[in-house]
Amino acid sequence: MATVDECRQALHDLAARLERNAEARGKLDLDRTLACRVTDLGTAFHARLTNGLLLDIADGDDPKAKIALIAAGDDLIALIAGKLDVTRAIASRQVAIKANPFDLLKLRKLL
């Protein structure tokens, strides 16, 4: 079972990977608040997704976030590590993403 620290570190790893890949991917025209809710640990994180970068990661939920990622800790870590396919995870309800449909289309560029 994943820990809160491992989930936090996974999000920071994702932020670093997005920063390294920013040039190759091009700028993503998206500026949204993001909440990551870890269901089995009863915790959450929030951040800002801006131009393809994940910034200002902090502990705590943001109930007004425009994008919400909801998953168990192990699934979150596997998703970020690339061991869990996001499409299959959503289809099997291991992971849920709540967002405006247009934002979901833009987010596909990150996945």
Wavefront OBJ file of the C-alpha trace (Angstrom):
o trace
v 0.000 0.000 0.000
v 1.333 3.399 -0.997
v 2.032 6.064 1.591
v 1.184 9.757 1.535
v 4.888 10.561 1.078
v 5.155 8.201 -1.912
v 2.116 9.819 -3.545
v 3.528 13.291 -2.925
v 6.870 12.219 -4.400
v 5.121 10.736 -7.452
v 3.460 14.092 -8.131
v 6.805 15.876 -7.813
v 8.323 13.295 -10.192
v 5.522 14.010 -12.660
v 6.175 17.746 -12.371
v 9.872 17.204 -13.086
v 9.106 14.978 -16.076
v 6.664 17.527 -17.503
v 9.264 20.251 -17.086
v 11.892 18.194 -18.926
v 9.455 17.402 -21.747
v 8.024 20.910 -22.137
v 10.080 21.772 -25.213
v 9.500 18.507 -27.064
v 5.759 18.581 -26.422
v 5.289 22.251 -27.142
v 3.307 24.599 -24.989
v -0.058 23.355 -23.821
v -2.546 26.196 -23.681
v -4.099 25.295 -20.352
v -4.121 27.101 -17.027
v -6.185 25.211 -14.470
v -6.194 24.304 -10.816
v -5.765 20.600 -10.147
v -6.799 18.467 -7.193
v -5.445 14.970 -6.736
v -7.549 12.977 -4.279
v -6.061 9.751 -2.936
v -9.064 7.735 -1.840
v -7.502 4.940 0.212
v -5.277 7.293 2.192
v -7.938 9.922 2.830
v -5.644 12.673 1.637
v -5.365 15.079 -1.254
v -2.935 17.378 -2.993
v -3.491 20.434 -5.125
v -1.443 22.193 -7.766
v -1.677 24.373 -10.832
v -1.360 23.063 -14.370
v 0.018 25.870 -16.515
v 1.367 25.591 -20.073
v 2.069 21.885 -19.663
v 3.821 22.305 -16.314
v 2.650 21.133 -12.907
v 3.428 23.905 -10.428
v 2.937 24.716 -6.747
v 2.200 21.178 -5.517
v 0.901 21.330 -1.953
v -0.913 19.150 0.544
v -4.668 19.508 0.921
v -7.692 19.407 -1.323
v -8.954 22.214 -3.517
v -12.714 21.690 -3.761
v -12.921 24.400 -6.427
v -10.262 22.819 -8.660
v -11.172 22.792 -12.336
v -9.581 19.334 -12.789
v -9.776 16.523 -10.254
v -7.855 13.255 -10.409
v -9.262 10.619 -8.062
v -7.422 7.347 -7.448
v -6.081 4.980 -4.826
v -2.448 5.580 -3.874
v -1.046 2.507 -5.636
v -2.969 3.349 -8.809
v -1.771 6.963 -8.720
v 1.845 5.870 -8.419
v 1.456 3.261 -11.177
v -0.237 5.814 -13.445
v 2.517 8.381 -12.987
v 5.228 5.731 -13.413
v 3.665 4.661 -16.711
v 2.793 1.187 -15.441
v -0.948 1.825 -15.631
v -2.576 2.879 -18.897
v -4.759 5.913 -18.243
v -7.460 4.914 -20.732
v -7.826 1.439 -19.238
v -7.676 2.824 -15.715
v -10.528 5.217 -16.438
v -12.555 2.546 -18.229
v -12.145 0.148 -15.302
v -12.871 2.950 -12.812
v -9.519 2.601 -11.083
v -8.971 6.278 -11.824
v -11.482 9.074 -12.306
v -10.804 12.434 -13.887
v -13.374 15.170 -13.474
v -12.896 18.025 -15.892
v -14.514 20.037 -18.612
v -14.626 17.927 -21.822
v -12.512 20.488 -23.676
v -9.893 20.343 -20.918
v -9.858 16.548 -21.185
v -9.046 16.837 -24.879
v -6.144 19.153 -24.084
v -4.942 16.909 -21.252
v -4.551 14.035 -23.721
v -1.411 15.800 -24.944
v 0.131 15.223 -21.531
v -0.797 11.557 -21.289
l 1 2 3 4 5 6 7 8 9 10 11 12 13 14 15 16 17 18 19 20 21 22 23 24 25 26 27 28 29 30 31 32 33 34 35 36 37 38 39 40 41 42 43 44 45 46 47 48 49 50 51 52 53 54 55 56 57 58 59 60 61 62 63 64 65 66 67 68 69 70 71 72 73 74 75 76 77 78 79 80 81 82 83 84 85 86 87 88 89 90 91 92 93 94 95 96 97 98 99 100 101 102 103 104 105 106 107 108 109 110 111
